[in-house]
């Protein structure tokens, strides 16, 4: 990866929703300006994903129990 791009993008490992807010650390060192939640599997068709207030160190996401997803962020 070119030096100018290092630290500007982050993709999490696959996470599983619990119905409560999950705090996931990232390495961006600033609050991301763009975030995308990528759903990879759902337990049913009624999926709700809510983004919380992301910080310079963590993403905050609430997802329906059993929903599998990844978080992409960039600064």
N, CA, C and O atoms as CSV, one atom per row, in Angstrom:
chain,resi,resn,atom,element,x,y,z
A,1,UNK,N,N,0.850,-1.175,0.000
A,1,UNK,CA,C,0.000,0.000,0.000
A,1,UNK,C,C,0.899,1.243,0.000
A,1,UNK,O,O,1.853,1.303,0.776
A,2,UNK,N,N,0.618,2.222,-0.842
A,2,UNK,CA,C,1.431,3.443,-0.851
A,2,UNK,C,C,1.374,4.149,0.504
A,2,UNK,O,O,0.354,4.103,1.191
A,3,UNK,N,N,2.470,4.797,0.881
A,3,UNK,CA,C,2.531,5.471,2.186
A,3,UNK,C,C,1.414,6.480,2.364
A,3,UNK,O,O,0.894,6.628,3.470
A,4,UNK,N,N,1.032,7.174,1.307
A,4,UNK,CA,C,0.007,8.212,1.447
A,4,UNK,C,C,-1.361,7.629,1.798
A,4,UNK,O,O,-2.229,8.359,2.276
A,5,UNK,N,N,-1.573,6.325,1.570
A,5,UNK,CA,C,-2.857,5.699,1.873
A,5,UNK,C,C,-2.862,4.960,3.206
A,5,UNK,O,O,-3.930,4.627,3.719
A,6,UNK,N,N,-1.690,4.697,3.774
A,6,UNK,CA,C,-1.643,3.959,5.037
A,6,UNK,C,C,-2.386,4.702,6.133
A,6,UNK,O,O,-2.219,5.909,6.310
A,7,UNK,N,N,-3.201,3.968,6.859
A,7,UNK,CA,C,-3.912,4.563,7.982
A,7,UNK,C,C,-5.143,5.359,7.600
A,7,UNK,O,O,-5.781,5.944,8.475
A,8,UNK,N,N,-5.501,5.403,6.324
A,8,UNK,CA,C,-6.667,6.182,5.903
A,8,UNK,C,C,-7.916,5.325,5.723
A,8,UNK,O,O,-9.024,5.854,5.645
A,9,UNK,N,N,-7.744,4.002,5.656
A,9,UNK,CA,C,-8.846,3.068,5.464
A,9,UNK,C,C,-8.783,1.976,6.519
A,9,UNK,O,O,-7.702,1.615,6.983
A,10,UNK,N,N,-9.944,1.450,6.897
A,10,UNK,CA,C,-9.977,0.363,7.867
A,10,UNK,C,C,-11.159,-0.539,7.534
A,10,UNK,O,O,-12.254,-0.050,7.257
A,11,UNK,N,N,-10.945,-1.850,7.561
A,11,UNK,CA,C,-12.013,-2.834,7.402
A,11,UNK,C,C,-11.916,-3.792,8.572
A,11,UNK,O,O,-10.875,-4.410,8.792
A,12,UNK,N,N,-13.003,-3.915,9.324
A,12,UNK,CA,C,-12.993,-4.775,10.509
A,12,UNK,C,C,-13.094,-6.245,10.107
A,12,UNK,O,O,-13.402,-6.577,8.962
A,13,UNK,N,N,-12.831,-7.100,11.061
A,13,UNK,CA,C,-13.139,-8.519,10.920
A,13,UNK,C,C,-14.661,-8.657,10.954
A,13,UNK,O,O,-15.361,-7.698,11.280
A,14,UNK,N,N,-15.171,-9.823,10.625
A,14,UNK,CA,C,-16.618,-10.031,10.674
A,14,UNK,C,C,-17.088,-10.007,12.132
A,14,UNK,O,O,-16.491,-10.640,13.002
A,15,UNK,N,N,-18.162,-9.269,12.375
A,15,UNK,CA,C,-18.751,-9.120,13.704
A,15,UNK,C,C,-20.152,-9.715,13.694
A,15,UNK,O,O,-20.752,-9.868,12.630
A,16,UNK,N,N,-20.676,-10.051,14.866
A,16,UNK,CA,C,-22.034,-10.582,14.981
A,16,UNK,C,C,-22.832,-9.692,15.920
A,16,UNK,O,O,-22.434,-9.460,17.062
A,17,UNK,N,N,-23.964,-9.197,15.428
A,17,UNK,CA,C,-24.813,-8.317,16.222
A,17,UNK,C,C,-25.393,-9.025,17.434
A,17,UNK,O,O,-25.660,-10.226,17.406
A,18,UNK,N,N,-25.585,-8.245,18.513
A,18,UNK,CA,C,-26.152,-8.771,19.760
A,18,UNK,C,C,-27.458,-8.080,20.134
A,18,UNK,O,O,-28.115,-8.456,21.105
A,19,UNK,N,N,-27.826,-7.070,19.357
A,19,UNK,CA,C,-28.988,-6.272,19.711
A,19,UNK,C,C,-28.625,-5.089,20.593
A,19,UNK,O,O,-29.463,-4.226,20.854
A,20,UNK,N,N,-27.370,-5.044,21.058
A,20,UNK,CA,C,-26.848,-3.938,21.868
A,20,UNK,C,C,-25.697,-3.289,21.111
A,20,UNK,O,O,-25.176,-3.857,20.151
A,21,UNK,N,N,-25.309,-2.109,21.544
A,21,UNK,CA,C,-24.201,-1.403,20.901
A,21,UNK,C,C,-22.904,-2.188,21.092
A,21,UNK,O,O,-22.595,-2.632,22.198
A,22,UNK,N,N,-22.154,-2.354,20.009
A,22,UNK,CA,C,-20.844,-2.994,20.051
A,22,UNK,C,C,-19.810,-1.934,19.686
A,22,UNK,O,O,-19.940,-1.246,18.674
A,23,UNK,N,N,-18.788,-1.813,20.517
A,23,UNK,CA,C,-17.694,-0.887,20.271
A,23,UNK,C,C,-16.554,-1.677,19.653
A,23,UNK,O,O,-16.068,-2.640,20.245
A,24,UNK,N,N,-16.124,-1.269,18.455
A,24,UNK,CA,C,-15.081,-1.970,17.716
A,24,UNK,C,C,-13.909,-1.022,17.478
A,24,UNK,O,O,-14.082,0.017,16.842
A,25,UNK,N,N,-12.722,-1.360,17.975
A,25,UNK,CA,C,-11.571,-0.484,17.776
A,25,UNK,C,C,-11.130,-0.424,16.310
A,25,UNK,O,O,-11.253,-1.402,15.572
A,26,UNK,N,N,-10.620,0.730,15.907
A,26,UNK,CA,C,-10.045,0.889,14.572
A,26,UNK,C,C,-8.695,1.587,14.702
A,26,UNK,O,O,-8.318,2.006,15.796
A,27,UNK,N,N,-7.974,1.713,13.607
A,27,UNK,CA,C,-6.621,2.279,13.642
A,27,UNK,C,C,-6.525,3.596,12.870
A,27,UNK,O,O,-5.435,3.969,12.436
A,28,UNK,N,N,-7.625,4.296,12.692
A,28,UNK,CA,C,-7.640,5.496,11.860
A,28,UNK,C,C,-7.052,6.730,12.544
A,28,UNK,O,O,-6.614,7.654,11.859
A,29,UNK,N,N,-7.031,6.768,13.858
A,29,UNK,CA,C,-6.469,7.874,14.648
A,29,UNK,C,C,-7.255,9.177,14.565
A,29,UNK,O,O,-6.860,10.174,15.168
A,30,UNK,N,N,-8.352,9.182,13.831
A,30,UNK,CA,C,-9.297,10.311,13.788
A,30,UNK,C,C,-10.694,9.731,13.628
A,30,UNK,O,O,-10.853,8.557,13.294
A,31,UNK,N,N,-11.685,10.542,13.864
A,31,UNK,CA,C,-13.064,10.111,13.640
A,31,UNK,C,C,-13.239,9.904,12.135
A,31,UNK,O,O,-12.917,10.805,11.360
A,32,UNK,N,N,-13.739,8.744,11.698
A,32,UNK,CA,C,-13.910,8.512,10.261
A,32,UNK,C,C,-14.936,9.459,9.653
A,32,UNK,O,O,-15.944,9.787,10.279
A,33,UNK,N,N,-14.667,9.894,8.423
A,33,UNK,CA,C,-15.606,10.774,7.728
A,33,UNK,C,C,-16.603,9.972,6.905
A,33,UNK,O,O,-17.682,10.460,6.570
A,34,UNK,N,N,-16.231,8.731,6.582
A,34,UNK,CA,C,-17.111,7.829,5.831
A,34,UNK,C,C,-17.121,6.489,6.549
A,34,UNK,O,O,-16.063,5.941,6.859
A,35,UNK,N,N,-18.313,5.955,6.815
A,35,UNK,CA,C,-18.429,4.602,7.346
A,35,UNK,C,C,-19.491,3.857,6.557
A,35,UNK,O,O,-20.501,4.424,6.142
A,36,UNK,N,N,-19.237,2.580,6.364
A,36,UNK,CA,C,-20.182,1.719,5.666
A,36,UNK,C,C,-20.283,0.411,6.433
A,36,UNK,O,O,-19.268,-0.166,6.824
A,37,UNK,N,N,-21.495,-0.051,6.647
A,37,UNK,CA,C,-21.719,-1.339,7.287
A,37,UNK,C,C,-22.043,-2.330,6.169
A,37,UNK,O,O,-22.985,-2.130,5.402
A,38,UNK,N,N,-21.254,-3.397,6.088
A,38,UNK,CA,C,-21.413,-4.402,5.035
A,38,UNK,C,C,-22.007,-5.651,5.677
A,38,UNK,O,O,-21.328,-6.339,6.440
A,39,UNK,N,N,-23.265,-5.947,5.373
A,39,UNK,CA,C,-23.952,-7.105,5.952
A,39,UNK,C,C,-23.584,-8.343,5.140
A,39,UNK,O,O,-23.714,-8.352,3.916
A,40,UNK,N,N,-23.120,-9.393,5.833
A,40,UNK,CA,C,-22.725,-10.618,5.151
A,40,UNK,C,C,-23.691,-11.777,5.384
A,40,UNK,O,O,-23.724,-12.716,4.589
A,41,UNK,N,N,-24.480,-11.725,6.464
A,41,UNK,CA,C,-25.445,-12.791,6.735
A,41,UNK,C,C,-26.483,-12.256,7.702
A,41,UNK,O,O,-26.168,-11.465,8.592
A,42,UNK,N,N,-27.724,-12.692,7.523
A,42,UNK,CA,C,-28.799,-12.243,8.404
A,42,UNK,C,C,-29.616,-13.435,8.876
A,42,UNK,O,O,-29.825,-14.380,8.116
A,43,UNK,N,N,-30.084,-13.404,10.134
A,43,UNK,CA,C,-30.893,-14.504,10.645
A,43,UNK,C,C,-32.320,-14.486,10.095
A,43,UNK,O,O,-32.996,-15.515,10.080
A,44,UNK,N,N,-32.773,-13.322,9.646
A,44,UNK,CA,C,-34.109,-13.188,9.049
A,44,UNK,C,C,-34.129,-11.902,8.231
A,44,UNK,O,O,-33.113,-11.216,8.122
A,45,UNK,N,N,-35.272,-11.580,7.664
A,45,UNK,CA,C,-35.337,-10.403,6.792
A,45,UNK,C,C,-35.497,-9.083,7.552
A,45,UNK,O,O,-35.389,-8.014,6.950
A,46,UNK,N,N,-35.749,-9.138,8.841
A,46,UNK,CA,C,-35.946,-7.921,9.627
A,46,UNK,C,C,-34.640,-7.520,10.320
A,46,UNK,O,O,-34.442,-7.792,11.505
A,47,UNK,N,N,-33.763,-6.876,9.567
A,47,UNK,CA,C,-32.465,-6.466,10.103
A,47,UNK,C,C,-32.473,-4.966,10.347
A,47,UNK,O,O,-32.875,-4.186,9.483
A,48,UNK,N,N,-32.025,-4.571,11.531
A,48,UNK,CA,C,-31.900,-3.155,11.864
A,48,UNK,C,C,-30.451,-2.910,12.281
A,48,UNK,O,O,-29.929,-3.581,13.171
A,49,UNK,N,N,-29.813,-1.944,11.631
A,49,UNK,CA,C,-28.452,-1.562,11.979
A,49,UNK,C,C,-28.454,-0.065,12.259
A,49,UNK,O,O,-28.934,0.730,11.451
A,50,UNK,N,N,-27.912,0.307,13.411
A,50,UNK,CA,C,-27.861,1.702,13.817
A,50,UNK,C,C,-26.423,2.062,14.167
A,50,UNK,O,O,-25.787,1.390,14.979
A,51,UNK,N,N,-25.922,3.116,13.555
A,51,UNK,CA,C,-24.586,3.589,13.898
A,51,UNK,C,C,-24.690,4.536,15.076
A,51,UNK,O,O,-25.578,5.387,15.139
A,52,UNK,N,N,-23.758,4.369,16.013
A,52,UNK,CA,C,-23.676,5.279,17.147
A,52,UNK,C,C,-22.723,6.413,16.806
A,52,UNK,O,O,-22.470,6.689,15.633
A,53,UNK,N,N,-22.204,7.057,17.817
A,53,UNK,CA,C,-21.244,8.134,17.616
A,53,UNK,C,C,-19.843,7.530,17.588
A,53,UNK,O,O,-19.310,7.126,18.622
A,54,UNK,N,N,-19.255,7.474,16.400
A,54,UNK,CA,C,-17.909,6.938,16.250
A,54,UNK,C,C,-16.898,7.913,16.855
A,54,UNK,O,O,-17.135,9.120,16.904
A,55,UNK,N,N,-15.774,7.371,17.313
A,55,UNK,CA,C,-14.737,8.202,17.919
A,55,UNK,C,C,-13.425,8.046,17.149
A,55,UNK,O,O,-13.370,7.341,16.142
A,56,UNK,N,N,-12.393,8.695,17.619
A,56,UNK,CA,C,-11.075,8.610,16.979
A,56,UNK,C,C,-10.427,7.241,17.188
A,56,UNK,O,O,-9.406,6.940,16.570
A,57,UNK,N,N,-11.009,6.415,18.048
A,57,UNK,CA,C,-10.441,5.087,18.301
A,57,UNK,C,C,-11.409,3.934,18.074
A,57,UNK,O,O,-10.972,2.792,17.932
A,58,UNK,N,N,-12.721,4.202,18.035
A,58,UNK,CA,C,-13.708,3.121,17.965
A,58,UNK,C,C,-14.892,3.442,17.055
A,58,UNK,O,O,-15.303,4.594,16.921
A,59,UNK,N,N,-15.431,2.379,16.427
A,59,UNK,CA,C,-16.736,2.439,15.772
A,59,UNK,C,C,-17.762,1.985,16.804
A,59,UNK,O,O,-17.446,1.170,17.672
A,60,UNK,N,N,-18.986,2.503,16.720
A,60,UNK,CA,C,-20.065,2.067,17.594
A,60,UNK,C,C,-21.252,1.711,16.710
A,60,UNK,O,O,-21.793,2.566,16.009
A,61,UNK,N,N,-21.657,0.430,16.746
A,61,UNK,CA,C,-22.731,-0.058,15.882
A,61,UNK,C,C,-23.641,-0.986,16.681
A,61,UNK,O,O,-23.173,-1.815,17.461
A,62,UNK,N,N,-24.945,-0.833,16.476
A,62,UNK,CA,C,-25.933,-1.749,17.035
A,62,UNK,C,C,-26.580,-2.485,15.869
A,62,UNK,O,O,-27.044,-1.855,14.919
A,63,UNK,N,N,-26.616,-3.820,15.934
A,63,UNK,CA,C,-27.207,-4.623,14.868
A,63,UNK,C,C,-28.112,-5.687,15.472
A,63,UNK,O,O,-27.890,-6.143,16.594
A,64,UNK,N,N,-29.127,-6.076,14.724
A,64,UNK,CA,C,-30.042,-7.127,15.140
A,64,UNK,C,C,-29.258,-8.376,15.538
A,64,UNK,O,O,-28.275,-8.726,14.885
A,65,UNK,N,N,-29.686,-9.040,16.594
A,65,UNK,CA,C,-29.020,-10.244,17.084
A,65,UNK,C,C,-28.838,-11.264,15.957
A,65,UNK,O,O,-29.784,-11.589,15.240
A,66,UNK,N,N,-27.618,-11.757,15.817
A,66,UNK,CA,C,-27.298,-12.770,14.822
A,66,UNK,C,C,-26.866,-12.236,13.471
A,66,UNK,O,O,-26.381,-13.001,12.637
A,67,UNK,N,N,-27.031,-10.943,13.234
A,67,UNK,CA,C,-26.614,-10.360,11.956
A,67,UNK,C,C,-25.095,-10.302,11.903
A,67,UNK,O,O,-24.459,-9.809,12.835
A,68,UNK,N,N,-24.511,-10.800,10.822
A,68,UNK,CA,C,-23.056,-10.754,10.645
A,68,UNK,C,C,-22.728,-9.593,9.706
A,68,UNK,O,O,-23.381,-9.406,8.680
A,69,UNK,N,N,-21.707,-8.820,10.074
A,69,UNK,CA,C,-21.365,-7.633,9.288
A,69,UNK,C,C,-19.901,-7.256,9.486
A,69,UNK,O,O,-19.243,-7.733,10.410
A,70,UNK,N,N,-19.407,-6.397,8.608
A,70,UNK,CA,C,-18.089,-5.791,8.720
A,70,UNK,C,C,-18.283,-4.282,8.679
A,70,UNK,O,O,-19.288,-3.794,8.161
A,71,UNK,N,N,-17.330,-3.552,9.220
A,71,UNK,CA,C,-17.385,-2.102,9.219
A,71,UNK,C,C,-16.198,-1.578,8.396
A,71,UNK,O,O,-15.045,-1.929,8.648
A,72,UNK,N,N,-16.507,-0.739,7.417
A,72,UNK,CA,C,-15.478,-0.078,6.627
A,72,UNK,C,C,-15.493,1.402,7.002
A,72,UNK,O,O,-16.558,2.016,7.070
A,73,UNK,N,N,-14.330,1.967,7.243
A,73,UNK,CA,C,-14.241,3.385,7.563
A,73,UNK,C,C,-13.058,4.012,6.879
A,73,UNK,O,O,-12.060,3.345,6.606
A,74,UNK,N,N,-13.169,5.314,6.597
A,74,UNK,CA,C,-12.036,6.048,6.015
A,74,UNK,C,C,-12.045,7.472,6.518
A,74,UNK,O,O,-13.073,8.006,6.937
A,75,UNK,N,N,-10.856,8.080,6.464
A,75,UNK,CA,C,-10.721,9.490,6.858
A,75,UNK,C,C,-10.260,10.287,5.651
A,75,UNK,O,O,-10.078,11.501,5.746
